[in-house]
């Protein structure tokens, strides 16, 4: 992501990694949206919506993510 908050986010089964922090999450798919809910740590209970806008892109309120791998 290179917009408001430039960073790399890696989505894995049951967790995400960003800026060196690995956090446990759950995923829910609703149409073109992927809801990522943090299941532990400081962000526990916080959910973020990622909208699929193409085969390699997601949009969030913080900017657009593009697949790099």
CHARMM-style PDB file with segment names, atoms N, HN, CA, C and O in Angstrom:
ATOM      1  N   UNK     1       0.865  -1.167   0.000  1.00  0.00      PROA
ATOM      2  CA  UNK     1       0.000   0.000   0.000  1.00  0.00      PROA
ATOM      3  C   UNK     1       0.909   1.226   0.000  1.00  0.00      PROA
ATOM      4  O   UNK     1       1.853   1.306   0.786  1.00  0.00      PROA
ATOM      5  N   UNK     2       0.624   2.165  -0.871  1.00  0.00      PROA
ATOM      6  HN  UNK     2      -0.143   2.100  -1.510  1.00  0.00      PROA
ATOM      7  CA  UNK     2       1.463   3.353  -0.986  1.00  0.00      PROA
ATOM      8  C   UNK     2       0.699   4.646  -0.763  1.00  0.00      PROA
ATOM      9  O   UNK     2       1.225   5.720  -1.056  1.00  0.00      PROA
ATOM     10  N   UNK     3      -0.516   4.578  -0.257  1.00  0.00      PROA
ATOM     11  HN  UNK     3      -0.942   3.706  -0.019  1.00  0.00      PROA
ATOM     12  CA  UNK     3      -1.348   5.775  -0.117  1.00  0.00      PROA
ATOM     13  C   UNK     3      -1.104   6.455   1.229  1.00  0.00      PROA
ATOM     14  O   UNK     3       0.032   6.814   1.540  1.00  0.00      PROA
ATOM     15  N   UNK     4      -2.137   6.634   2.016  1.00  0.00      PROA
ATOM     16  HN  UNK     4      -3.059   6.342   1.764  1.00  0.00      PROA
ATOM     17  CA  UNK     4      -2.071   7.359   3.286  1.00  0.00      PROA
ATOM     18  C   UNK     4      -1.027   6.775   4.236  1.00  0.00      PROA
ATOM     19  O   UNK     4      -0.245   7.514   4.834  1.00  0.00      PROA
ATOM     20  N   UNK     5      -1.016   5.470   4.370  1.00  0.00      PROA
ATOM     21  HN  UNK     5      -1.651   4.870   3.884  1.00  0.00      PROA
ATOM     22  CA  UNK     5      -0.082   4.788   5.263  1.00  0.00      PROA
ATOM     23  C   UNK     5       0.689   3.751   4.448  1.00  0.00      PROA
ATOM     24  O   UNK     5       0.208   2.628   4.294  1.00  0.00      PROA
ATOM     25  N   UNK     6       1.877   4.089   3.917  1.00  0.00      PROA
ATOM     26  HN  UNK     6       2.268   5.001   4.042  1.00  0.00      PROA
ATOM     27  CA  UNK     6       2.611   3.132   3.102  1.00  0.00      PROA
ATOM     28  C   UNK     6       3.104   1.958   3.950  1.00  0.00      PROA
ATOM     29  O   UNK     6       3.778   2.162   4.960  1.00  0.00      PROA
ATOM     30  N   UNK     7       2.771   0.729   3.542  1.00  0.00      PROA
ATOM     31  HN  UNK     7       2.223   0.563   2.722  1.00  0.00      PROA
ATOM     32  CA  UNK     7       3.220  -0.458   4.258  1.00  0.00      PROA
ATOM     33  C   UNK     7       2.964  -1.701   3.426  1.00  0.00      PROA
ATOM     34  O   UNK     7       2.238  -1.674   2.432  1.00  0.00      PROA
ATOM     35  N   UNK     8       3.577  -2.782   3.859  1.00  0.00      PROA
ATOM     36  HN  UNK     8       4.166  -2.804   4.666  1.00  0.00      PROA
ATOM     37  CA  UNK     8       3.326  -4.092   3.281  1.00  0.00      PROA
ATOM     38  C   UNK     8       2.527  -4.893   4.289  1.00  0.00      PROA
ATOM     39  O   UNK     8       2.889  -4.945   5.464  1.00  0.00      PROA
ATOM     40  N   UNK     9       1.448  -5.516   3.848  1.00  0.00      PROA
ATOM     41  HN  UNK     9       1.154  -5.474   2.894  1.00  0.00      PROA
ATOM     42  CA  UNK     9       0.622  -6.354   4.706  1.00  0.00      PROA
ATOM     43  C   UNK     9       0.603  -7.748   4.106  1.00  0.00      PROA
ATOM     44  O   UNK     9       0.321  -7.918   2.920  1.00  0.00      PROA
ATOM     45  N   UNK    10       0.902  -8.738   4.923  1.00  0.00      PROA
ATOM     46  HN  UNK    10       1.132  -8.600   5.887  1.00  0.00      PROA
ATOM     47  CA  UNK    10       0.838 -10.123   4.470  1.00  0.00      PROA
ATOM     48  C   UNK    10      -0.350 -10.783   5.161  1.00  0.00      PROA
ATOM     49  O   UNK    10      -0.445 -10.787   6.389  1.00  0.00      PROA
ATOM     50  N   UNK    11      -1.252 -11.340   4.360  1.00  0.00      PROA
ATOM     51  HN  UNK    11      -1.174 -11.337   3.363  1.00  0.00      PROA
ATOM     52  CA  UNK    11      -2.430 -12.049   4.867  1.00  0.00      PROA
ATOM     53  C   UNK    11      -2.146 -13.538   4.818  1.00  0.00      PROA
ATOM     54  O   UNK    11      -1.847 -14.078   3.753  1.00  0.00      PROA
ATOM     55  N   UNK    12      -2.238 -14.208   5.958  1.00  0.00      PROA
ATOM     56  HN  UNK    12      -2.481 -13.769   6.823  1.00  0.00      PROA
ATOM     57  CA  UNK    12      -2.033 -15.649   6.031  1.00  0.00      PROA
ATOM     58  C   UNK    12      -3.237 -16.271   6.730  1.00  0.00      PROA
ATOM     59  O   UNK    12      -4.084 -15.566   7.279  1.00  0.00      PROA
ATOM     60  N   UNK    13      -3.300 -17.579   6.702  1.00  0.00      PROA
ATOM     61  HN  UNK    13      -2.612 -18.152   6.256  1.00  0.00      PROA
ATOM     62  CA  UNK    13      -4.397 -18.295   7.348  1.00  0.00      PROA
ATOM     63  C   UNK    13      -4.425 -17.962   8.845  1.00  0.00      PROA
ATOM     64  O   UNK    13      -3.547 -18.391   9.594  1.00  0.00      PROA
ATOM     65  N   UNK    14      -5.427 -17.203   9.272  1.00  0.00      PROA
ATOM     66  HN  UNK    14      -6.140 -16.854   8.663  1.00  0.00      PROA
ATOM     67  CA  UNK    14      -5.611 -16.883  10.688  1.00  0.00      PROA
ATOM     68  C   UNK    14      -4.755 -15.778  11.244  1.00  0.00      PROA
ATOM     69  O   UNK    14      -4.795 -15.531  12.450  1.00  0.00      PROA
ATOM     70  N   UNK    15      -3.966 -15.087  10.405  1.00  0.00      PROA
ATOM     71  HN  UNK    15      -3.933 -15.287   9.426  1.00  0.00      PROA
ATOM     72  CA  UNK    15      -3.132 -13.995  10.912  1.00  0.00      PROA
ATOM     73  C   UNK    15      -2.760 -13.020   9.804  1.00  0.00      PROA
ATOM     74  O   UNK    15      -2.854 -13.324   8.615  1.00  0.00      PROA
ATOM     75  N   UNK    16      -2.336 -11.842  10.237  1.00  0.00      PROA
ATOM     76  HN  UNK    16      -2.260 -11.595  11.204  1.00  0.00      PROA
ATOM     77  CA  UNK    16      -1.773 -10.847   9.320  1.00  0.00      PROA
ATOM     78  C   UNK    16      -0.420 -10.418   9.877  1.00  0.00      PROA
ATOM     79  O   UNK    16      -0.152 -10.553  11.070  1.00  0.00      PROA
ATOM     80  N   UNK    17       0.423  -9.901   8.993  1.00  0.00      PROA
ATOM     81  HN  UNK    17       0.205  -9.791   8.023  1.00  0.00      PROA
ATOM     82  CA  UNK    17       1.696  -9.332   9.424  1.00  0.00      PROA
ATOM     83  C   UNK    17       1.884  -7.998   8.732  1.00  0.00      PROA
ATOM     84  O   UNK    17       1.797  -7.898   7.508  1.00  0.00      PROA
ATOM     85  N   UNK    18       2.142  -6.974   9.532  1.00  0.00      PROA
ATOM     86  HN  UNK    18       2.213  -7.055  10.526  1.00  0.00      PROA
ATOM     87  CA  UNK    18       2.396  -5.624   9.008  1.00  0.00      PROA
ATOM     88  C   UNK    18       3.370  -4.929   9.945  1.00  0.00      PROA
ATOM     89  O   UNK    18       3.219  -4.985  11.166  1.00  0.00      PROA
ATOM     90  N   UNK    19       4.361  -4.281   9.374  1.00  0.00      PROA
ATOM     91  HN  UNK    19       4.483  -4.235   8.383  1.00  0.00      PROA
ATOM     92  CA  UNK    19       5.360  -3.538  10.144  1.00  0.00      PROA
ATOM     93  C   UNK    19       5.981  -4.398  11.240  1.00  0.00      PROA
ATOM     94  O   UNK    19       6.251  -3.912  12.339  1.00  0.00      PROA
ATOM     95  N   UNK    20       6.210  -5.687  10.936  1.00  0.00      PROA
ATOM     96  HN  UNK    20       5.991  -6.081  10.044  1.00  0.00      PROA
ATOM     97  CA  UNK    20       6.848  -6.582  11.883  1.00  0.00      PROA
ATOM     98  C   UNK    20       5.952  -7.150  12.961  1.00  0.00      PROA
ATOM     99  O   UNK    20       6.408  -7.928  13.799  1.00  0.00      PROA
ATOM    100  N   UNK    21       4.681  -6.774  12.955  1.00  0.00      PROA
ATOM    101  HN  UNK    21       4.310  -6.142  12.274  1.00  0.00      PROA
ATOM    102  CA  UNK    21       3.744  -7.259  13.962  1.00  0.00      PROA
ATOM    103  C   UNK    21       2.864  -8.354  13.365  1.00  0.00      PROA
ATOM    104  O   UNK    21       2.242  -8.159  12.320  1.00  0.00      PROA
ATOM    105  N   UNK    22       2.815  -9.494  14.025  1.00  0.00      PROA
ATOM    106  HN  UNK    22       3.320  -9.653  14.874  1.00  0.00      PROA
ATOM    107  CA  UNK    22       1.950 -10.597  13.608  1.00  0.00      PROA
ATOM    108  C   UNK    22       0.761 -10.617  14.553  1.00  0.00      PROA
ATOM    109  O   UNK    22       0.919 -10.669  15.772  1.00  0.00      PROA
ATOM    110  N   UNK    23      -0.442 -10.575  13.966  1.00  0.00      PROA
ATOM    111  HN  UNK    23      -0.570 -10.532  12.976  1.00  0.00      PROA
ATOM    112  CA  UNK    23      -1.653 -10.548  14.786  1.00  0.00      PROA
ATOM    113  C   UNK    23      -2.636 -11.612  14.323  1.00  0.00      PROA
ATOM    114  O   UNK    23      -2.776 -11.861  13.126  1.00  0.00      PROA
ATOM    115  N   UNK    24      -3.312 -12.235  15.274  1.00  0.00      PROA
ATOM    116  HN  UNK    24      -3.198 -12.033  16.247  1.00  0.00      PROA
ATOM    117  CA  UNK    24      -4.327 -13.253  14.984  1.00  0.00      PROA
ATOM    118  C   UNK    24      -5.595 -12.561  14.504  1.00  0.00      PROA
ATOM    119  O   UNK    24      -6.023 -11.559  15.077  1.00  0.00      PROA
ATOM    120  N   UNK    25      -6.198 -13.110  13.439  1.00  0.00      PROA
ATOM    121  HN  UNK    25      -5.851 -13.924  12.974  1.00  0.00      PROA
ATOM    122  CA  UNK    25      -7.404 -12.527  12.852  1.00  0.00      PROA
ATOM    123  C   UNK    25      -8.350 -13.626  12.391  1.00  0.00      PROA
ATOM    124  O   UNK    25      -7.977 -14.793  12.277  1.00  0.00      PROA
ATOM    125  N   UNK    26      -9.583 -13.217  12.132  1.00  0.00      PROA
ATOM    126  HN  UNK    26      -9.887 -12.269  12.225  1.00  0.00      PROA
ATOM    127  CA  UNK    26     -10.531 -14.080  11.433  1.00  0.00      PROA
ATOM    128  C   UNK    26     -10.973 -13.337  10.183  1.00  0.00      PROA
ATOM    129  O   UNK    26     -10.961 -12.107  10.143  1.00  0.00      PROA
ATOM    130  N   UNK    27     -11.362 -14.090   9.165  1.00  0.00      PROA
ATOM    131  HN  UNK    27     -11.372 -15.089   9.197  1.00  0.00      PROA
ATOM    132  CA  UNK    27     -11.779 -13.515   7.890  1.00  0.00      PROA
ATOM    133  C   UNK    27     -13.229 -13.892   7.614  1.00  0.00      PROA
ATOM    134  O   UNK    27     -13.652 -15.017   7.880  1.00  0.00      PROA
ATOM    135  N   UNK    28     -13.987 -12.933   7.073  1.00  0.00      PROA
ATOM    136  HN  UNK    28     -13.644 -12.019   6.856  1.00  0.00      PROA
ATOM    137  CA  UNK    28     -15.368 -13.186   6.648  1.00  0.00      PROA
ATOM    138  C   UNK    28     -15.544 -12.536   5.283  1.00  0.00      PROA
ATOM    139  O   UNK    28     -15.207 -11.365   5.104  1.00  0.00      PROA
ATOM    140  N   UNK    29     -16.065 -13.282   4.330  1.00  0.00      PROA
ATOM    141  HN  UNK    29     -16.338 -14.232   4.476  1.00  0.00      PROA
ATOM    142  CA  UNK    29     -16.289 -12.756   2.980  1.00  0.00      PROA
ATOM    143  C   UNK    29     -17.759 -12.421   2.823  1.00  0.00      PROA
ATOM    144  O   UNK    29     -18.634 -13.250   3.075  1.00  0.00      PROA
ATOM    145  N   UNK    30     -18.021 -11.164   2.395  1.00  0.00      PROA
ATOM    146  HN  UNK    30     -17.310 -10.491   2.191  1.00  0.00      PROA
ATOM    147  CA  UNK    30     -19.381 -10.685   2.131  1.00  0.00      PROA
ATOM    148  C   UNK    30     -19.379 -10.020   0.765  1.00  0.00      PROA
ATOM    149  O   UNK    30     -19.041  -8.843   0.645  1.00  0.00      PROA
ATOM    150  N   UNK    31     -19.757 -10.771  -0.266  1.00  0.00      PROA
ATOM    151  HN  UNK    31     -20.031 -11.728  -0.168  1.00  0.00      PROA
ATOM    152  CA  UNK    31     -19.728 -10.233  -1.631  1.00  0.00      PROA
ATOM    153  C   UNK    31     -18.296  -9.913  -2.033  1.00  0.00      PROA
ATOM    154  O   UNK    31     -17.435 -10.793  -2.011  1.00  0.00      PROA
ATOM    155  N   UNK    32     -18.031  -8.651  -2.404  1.00  0.00      PROA
ATOM    156  HN  UNK    32     -18.731  -7.937  -2.422  1.00  0.00      PROA
ATOM    157  CA  UNK    32     -16.683  -8.218  -2.781  1.00  0.00      PROA
ATOM    158  C   UNK    32     -15.871  -7.747  -1.580  1.00  0.00      PROA
ATOM    159  O   UNK    32     -14.726  -7.324  -1.743  1.00  0.00      PROA
ATOM    160  N   UNK    33     -16.436  -7.811  -0.388  1.00  0.00      PROA
ATOM    161  HN  UNK    33     -17.365  -8.155  -0.256  1.00  0.00      PROA
ATOM    162  CA  UNK    33     -15.743  -7.341   0.809  1.00  0.00      PROA
ATOM    163  C   UNK    33     -15.166  -8.505   1.605  1.00  0.00      PROA
ATOM    164  O   UNK    33     -15.773  -9.570   1.712  1.00  0.00      PROA
ATOM    165  N   UNK    34     -13.991  -8.277   2.155  1.00  0.00      PROA
ATOM    166  HN  UNK    34     -13.497  -7.412   2.068  1.00  0.00      PROA
ATOM    167  CA  UNK    34     -13.384  -9.206   3.104  1.00  0.00      PROA
ATOM    168  C   UNK    34     -13.284  -8.446   4.418  1.00  0.00      PROA
ATOM    169  O   UNK    34     -12.624  -7.410   4.496  1.00  0.00      PROA
ATOM    170  N   UNK    35     -13.940  -8.961   5.445  1.00  0.00      PROA
ATOM    171  HN  UNK    35     -14.477  -9.803   5.382  1.00  0.00      PROA
ATOM    172  CA  UNK    35     -13.911  -8.343   6.762  1.00  0.00      PROA
ATOM    173  C   UNK    35     -12.849  -9.071   7.580  1.00  0.00      PROA
ATOM    174  O   UNK    35     -12.944 -10.279   7.800  1.00  0.00      PROA
ATOM    175  N   UNK    36     -11.841  -8.332   8.025  1.00  0.00      PROA
ATOM    176  HN  UNK    36     -11.764  -7.351   7.846  1.00  0.00      PROA
ATOM    177  CA  UNK    36     -10.756  -8.889   8.831  1.00  0.00      PROA
ATOM    178  C   UNK    36     -10.963  -8.402  10.256  1.00  0.00      PROA
ATOM    179  O   UNK    36     -10.925  -7.199  10.516  1.00  0.00      PROA
ATOM    180  N   UNK    37     -11.183  -9.338  11.185  1.00  0.00      PROA
ATOM    181  HN  UNK    37     -11.214 -10.314  10.974  1.00  0.00      PROA
ATOM    182  CA  UNK    37     -11.424  -9.003  12.582  1.00  0.00      PROA
ATOM    183  C   UNK    37     -10.265  -9.518  13.424  1.00  0.00      PROA
ATOM    184  O   UNK    37      -9.917 -10.697  13.357  1.00  0.00      PROA
ATOM    185  N   UNK    38      -9.665  -8.626  14.222  1.00  0.00      PROA
ATOM    186  HN  UNK    38      -9.948  -7.669  14.276  1.00  0.00      PROA
ATOM    187  CA  UNK    38      -8.559  -8.993  15.092  1.00  0.00      PROA
ATOM    188  C   UNK    38      -9.099  -9.747  16.298  1.00  0.00      PROA
ATOM    189  O   UNK    38     -10.051  -9.308  16.943  1.00  0.00      PROA
ATOM    190  N   UNK    39      -8.479 -10.891  16.595  1.00  0.00      PROA
ATOM    191  HN  UNK    39      -7.706 -11.247  16.071  1.00  0.00      PROA
ATOM    192  CA  UNK    39      -9.002 -11.777  17.639  1.00  0.00      PROA
ATOM    193  C   UNK    39      -8.179 -11.760  18.922  1.00  0.00      PROA
ATOM    194  O   UNK    39      -8.550 -12.419  19.893  1.00  0.00      PROA
ATOM    195  N   UNK    40      -7.061 -11.016  18.951  1.00  0.00      PROA
ATOM    196  HN  UNK    40      -6.759 -10.480  18.162  1.00  0.00      PROA
ATOM    197  CA  UNK    40      -6.305 -10.864  20.195  1.00  0.00      PROA
ATOM    198  C   UNK    40      -5.486  -9.582  20.146  1.00  0.00      PROA
ATOM    199  O   UNK    40      -5.483  -8.886  19.131  1.00  0.00      PROA
ATOM    200  N   UNK    41      -4.805  -9.272  21.217  1.00  0.00      PROA
ATOM    201  HN  UNK    41      -4.807  -9.838  22.042  1.00  0.00      PROA
ATOM    202  CA  UNK    41      -3.938  -8.102  21.277  1.00  0.00      PROA
ATOM    203  C   UNK    41      -4.707  -6.808  21.457  1.00  0.00      PROA
ATOM    204  O   UNK    41      -5.893  -6.818  21.787  1.00  0.00      PROA
ATOM    205  N   UNK    42      -4.022  -5.692  21.239  1.00  0.00      PROA
ATOM    206  HN  UNK    42      -3.059  -5.684  20.971  1.00  0.00      PROA
ATOM    207  CA  UNK    42      -4.604  -4.367  21.435  1.00  0.00      PROA
ATOM    208  C   UNK    42      -5.789  -4.087  20.526  1.00  0.00      PROA
ATOM    209  O   UNK    42      -6.711  -3.363  20.903  1.00  0.00      PROA
ATOM    210  N   UNK    43      -5.764  -4.660  19.329  1.00  0.00      PROA
ATOM    211  HN  UNK    43      -5.016  -5.248  19.023  1.00  0.00      PROA
ATOM    212  CA  UNK    43      -6.837  -4.404  18.362  1.00  0.00      PROA
ATOM    213  C   UNK    43      -7.976  -5.422  18.460  1.00  0.00      PROA
ATOM    214  O   UNK    43      -8.864  -5.434  17.608  1.00  0.00      PROA
ATOM    215  N   UNK    44      -7.961  -6.274  19.488  1.00  0.00      PROA
ATOM    216  HN  UNK    44      -7.240  -6.264  20.180  1.00  0.00      PROA
ATOM    217  CA  UNK    44      -8.974  -7.330  19.624  1.00  0.00      PROA
ATOM    218  C   UNK    44     -10.381  -6.761  19.459  1.00  0.00      PROA
ATOM    219  O   UNK    44     -10.755  -5.789  20.115  1.00  0.00      PROA
ATOM    220  N   UNK    45     -11.152  -7.387  18.569  1.00  0.00      PROA
ATOM    221  HN  UNK    45     -10.849  -8.177  18.036  1.00  0.00      PROA
ATOM    222  CA  UNK    45     -12.521  -6.953  18.310  1.00  0.00      PROA
ATOM    223  C   UNK    45     -12.651  -5.908  17.215  1.00  0.00      PROA
ATOM    224  O   UNK    45     -13.763  -5.614  16.778  1.00  0.00      PROA
ATOM    225  N   UNK    46     -11.544  -5.345  16.765  1.00  0.00      PROA
ATOM    226  HN  UNK    46     -10.640  -5.584  17.120  1.00  0.00      PROA
ATOM    227  CA  UNK    46     -11.564  -4.338  15.708  1.00  0.00      PROA
ATOM    228  C   UNK    46     -11.651  -5.039  14.355  1.00  0.00      PROA
ATOM    229  O   UNK    46     -10.951  -6.020  14.107  1.00  0.00      PROA
ATOM    230  N   UNK    47     -12.521  -4.523  13.481  1.00  0.00      PROA
ATOM    231  HN  UNK    47     -13.090  -3.726  13.682  1.00  0.00      PROA
ATOM    232  CA  UNK    47     -12.703  -5.103  12.152  1.00  0.00      PROA
ATOM    233  C   UNK    47     -12.359  -4.074  11.082  1.00  0.00      PROA
ATOM    234  O   UNK    47     -12.663  -2.889  11.224  1.00  0.00      PROA
ATOM    235  N   UNK    48     -11.727  -4.536  10.016  1.00  0.00      PROA
ATOM    236  HN  UNK    48     -11.480  -5.498   9.901  1.00  0.00      PROA
ATOM    237  CA  UNK    48     -11.410  -3.703   8.861  1.00  0.00      PROA
ATOM    238  C   UNK    48     -12.037  -4.320   7.625  1.00  0.00      PROA
ATOM    239  O   UNK    48     -12.039  -5.540   7.459  1.00  0.00      PROA
ATOM    240  N   UNK    49     -12.568  -3.469   6.762  1.00  0.00      PROA
ATOM    241  HN  UNK    49     -12.566  -2.478   6.897  1.00  0.00      PROA
ATOM    242  CA  UNK    49     -13.181  -3.909   5.509  1.00  0.00      PROA
ATOM    243  C   UNK    49     -12.204  -3.678   4.364  1.00  0.00      PROA
ATOM    244  O   UNK    49     -11.701  -2.570   4.180  1.00  0.00      PROA
ATOM    245  N   UNK    50     -11.942  -4.725   3.603  1.00  0.00      PROA
ATOM    246  HN  UNK    50     -12.351  -5.625   3.753  1.00  0.00      PROA
ATOM    247  CA  UNK    50     -11.130  -4.666   2.388  1.00  0.00      PROA
ATOM    248  C   UNK    50     -12.055  -5.026   1.235  1.00  0.00      PROA
ATOM    249  O   UNK    50     -12.663  -6.096   1.243  1.00  0.00      PROA
ATOM    250  N   UNK    51     -12.168  -4.149   0.247  1.00  0.00      PROA
ATOM    251  HN  UNK    51     -11.674  -3.279   0.241  1.00  0.00      PROA
ATOM    252  CA  UNK    51     -13.043  -4.392  -0.899  1.00  0.00      PROA
ATOM    253  C   UNK    51     -12.197  -4.810  -2.093  1.00  0.00      PROA
ATOM    254  O   UNK    51     -11.270  -4.104  -2.490  1.00  0.00      PROA
ATOM    255  N   UNK    52     -12.529  -5.967  -2.660  1.00  0.00      PROA
ATOM    256  HN  UNK    52     -13.282  -6.540  -2.337  1.00  0.00      PROA
ATOM    257  CA  UNK    52     -11.812  -6.470  -3.833  1.00  0.00      PROA
ATOM    258  C   UNK    52     -12.222  -5.619  -5.032  1.00  0.00      PROA
ATOM    259  O   UNK    52     -13.402  -5.532  -5.370  1.00  0.00      PROA
ATOM    260  N   UNK    53     -11.222  -4.987  -5.676  1.00  0.00      PROA
ATOM    261  HN  UNK    53     -10.263  -5.058  -5.401  1.00  0.00      PROA
ATOM    262  CA  UNK    53     -11.506  -4.131  -6.826  1.00  0.00      PROA
ATOM    263  C   UNK    53     -10.935  -4.702  -8.124  1.00  0.00      PROA
ATOM    264  O   UNK    53     -11.165  -4.153  -9.202  1.00  0.00      PROA
ATOM    265  N   UNK    54     -10.204  -5.784  -8.020  1.00  0.00      PROA
ATOM    266  HN  UNK    54     -10.017  -6.230  -7.144  1.00  0.00      PROA
ATOM    267  CA  UNK    54      -9.625  -6.436  -9.184  1.00  0.00      PROA
ATOM    268  C   UNK    54      -8.932  -7.706  -8.737  1.00  0.00      PROA
ATOM    269  O   UNK    54      -8.887  -7.994  -7.540  1.00  0.00      PROA
ATOM    270  N   UNK    55      -8.390  -8.472  -9.671  1.00  0.00      PROA
ATOM    271  HN  UNK    55      -8.426  -8.239 -10.642  1.00  0.00      PROA
ATOM    272  CA  UNK    55      -7.766  -9.748  -9.296  1.00  0.00      PROA
ATOM    273  C   UNK    55      -6.538  -9.585  -8.400  1.00  0.00      PROA
ATOM    274  O   UNK    55      -6.142 -10.537  -7.728  1.00  0.00      PROA
ATOM    275  N   UNK    56      -5.937  -8.410  -8.379  1.00  0.00      PROA
ATOM    276  HN  UNK    56      -6.259  -7.637  -8.925  1.00  0.00      PROA
ATOM    277  CA  UNK    56      -4.724  -8.175  -7.588  1.00  0.00      PROA
ATOM    278  C   UNK    56      -4.796  -6.921  -6.726  1.00  0.00      PROA
ATOM    279  O   UNK    56      -3.765  -6.442  -6.252  1.00  0.00      PROA
ATOM    280  N   UNK    57      -6.007  -6.376  -6.512  1.00  0.00      PROA
ATOM    281  HN  UNK    57      -6.844  -6.764  -6.897  1.00  0.00      PROA
ATOM    282  CA  UNK    57      -6.112  -5.144  -5.736  1.00  0.00      PROA
ATOM    283  C   UNK    57      -7.268  -5.193  -4.731  1.00  0.00      PROA
ATOM    284  O   UNK    57      -8.311  -5.803  -4.968  1.00  0.00      PROA
ATOM    285  N   UNK    58      -7.033  -4.520  -3.600  1.00  0.00      PROA
ATOM    286  HN  UNK    58      -6.186  -4.024  -3.408  1.00  0.00      PROA
ATOM    287  CA  UNK    58      -8.041  -4.328  -2.557  1.00  0.00      PROA
ATOM    288  C   UNK    58      -8.061  -2.848  -2.205  1.00  0.00      PROA
ATOM    289  O   UNK    58      -7.029  -2.180  -2.263  1.00  0.00      PROA
ATOM    290  N   UNK    59      -9.235  -2.334  -1.841  1.00  0.00      PROA
ATOM    291  HN  UNK    59     -10.073  -2.877  -1.794  1.00  0.00      PROA
ATOM    292  CA  UNK    59      -9.354  -0.936  -1.424  1.00  0.00      PROA
ATOM    293  C   UNK    59      -9.786  -0.887   0.033  1.00  0.00      PROA
ATOM    294  O   UNK    59     -10.641  -1.665   0.455  1.00  0.00      PROA
ATOM    295  N   UNK    60      -9.198   0.024   0.805  1.00  0.00      PROA
ATOM    296  HN  UNK    60      -8.503   0.656   0.462  1.00  0.00      PROA
ATOM    297  CA  UNK    60      -9.589   0.286   2.187  1.00  0.00      PROA
ATOM    298  C   UNK    60      -9.696   1.787   2.370  1.00  0.00      PROA
ATOM    299  O   UNK    60      -9.386   2.556   1.460  1.00  0.00      PROA
ATOM    300  N   UNK    61     -10.134   2.202   3.545  1.00  0.00      PROA
ATOM    301  HN  UNK    61     -10.387   1.578   4.284  1.00  0.00      PROA
ATOM    302  CA  UNK    61     -10.179   3.634   3.845  1.00  0.00      PROA
ATOM    303  C   UNK    61      -8.783   4.241   3.910  1.00  0.00      PROA
ATOM    304  O   UNK    61      -8.626   5.451   3.749  1.00  0.00      PROA
ATOM    305  N   UNK    62      -7.768   3.408   4.146  1.00  0.00      PROA
ATOM    306  HN  UNK    62      -7.896   2.425   4.277  1.00  0.00      PROA
ATOM    307  CA  UNK    62      -6.391   3.903   4.240  1.00  0.00      PROA
ATOM    308  C   UNK    62      -5.680   3.951   2.899  1.00  0.00      PROA
ATOM    309  O   UNK    62      -4.625   4.574   2.782  1.00  0.00      PROA
ATOM    310  N   UNK    63      -6.244   3.299   1.879  1.00  0.00      PROA
ATOM    311  HN  UNK    63      -7.102   2.793   1.975  1.00  0.00      PROA
ATOM    312  CA  UNK    63      -5.616   3.316   0.564  1.00  0.00      PROA
ATOM    313  C   UNK    63      -5.888   2.032  -0.201  1.00  0.00      PROA
ATOM    314  O   UNK    63      -6.752   1.239   0.172  1.00  0.00      PROA
ATOM    315  N   UNK    64      -5.143   1.844  -1.270  1.00  0.00      PROA
ATOM    316  HN  UNK    64      -4.441   2.489  -1.574  1.00  0.00      PROA
ATOM    317  CA  UNK    64      -5.300   0.690  -2.147  1.00  0.00      PROA
ATOM    318  C   UNK    64      -4.130  -0.260  -1.951  1.00  0.00      PROA
ATOM    319  O   UNK    64      -2.973   0.159  -1.948  1.00  0.00      PROA
ATOM    320  N   UNK    65      -4.435  -1.537  -1.790  1.00  0.00      PROA
ATOM    321  HN  UNK    65      -5.375  -1.878  -1.793  1.00  0.00      PROA
ATOM    322  CA  UNK    65      -3.400  -2.559  -1.657  1.00  0.00      PROA
ATOM    323  C   UNK    65      -3.271  -3.270  -2.983  1.00  0.00      PROA
ATOM    324  O   UNK    65      -4.267  -3.549  -3.650  1.00  0.00      PROA
ATOM    325  N   UNK    66      -2.037  -3.565  -3.364  1.00  0.00      PROA
ATOM    326  HN  UNK    66      -1.227  -3.339  -2.822  1.00  0.00      PROA
ATOM    327  CA  UNK    66      -1.775  -4.277  -4.606  1.00  0.00      PROA
ATOM    328  C   UNK    66      -0.916  -5.501  -4.302  1.00  0.00      PROA
ATOM    329  O   UNK    66       0.061  -5.419  -3.559  1.00  0.00      PROA
ATOM    330  N   UNK    67      -1.299  -6.645  -4.893  1.00  0.00      PROA
ATOM    331  HN  UNK    67      -2.093  -6.712  -5.497  1.00  0.00      PROA
ATOM    332  CA  UNK    67      -0.546  -7.895  -4.672  1.00  0.00      PROA
ATOM    333  C   UNK    67       0.861  -7.733  -5.228  1.00  0.00      PROA
ATOM    334  O   UNK    67       1.041  -7.243  -6.343  1.00  0.00      PROA
ATOM    335  N   UNK    68       1.857  -8.144  -4.449  1.00  0.00      PROA
ATOM    336  HN  UNK    68       1.710  -8.542  -3.543  1.00  0.00      PROA
ATOM    337  CA  UNK    68       3.243  -8.045  -4.891  1.00  0.00      PROA
ATOM    338  C   UNK    68       3.892  -9.404  -5.047  1.00  0.00      PROA
ATOM    339  O   UNK    68       4.983  -9.476  -5.611  1.00  0.00      PROA
ATOM    340  N   UNK    69       3.293 -10.477  -4.585  1.00  0.00      PROA
ATOM    341  HN  UNK    69       2.407 -10.418  -4.127  1.00  0.00      PROA
ATOM    342  CA  UNK    69       3.881 -11.816  -4.729  1.00  0.00      PROA
ATOM    343  C   UNK    69       3.099 -12.630  -5.717  1.00  0.00      PROA
ATOM    344  OT1 UNK    69       3.439 -13.785  -5.973  1.00  0.00      PROA
TER     345      UNK     69
END
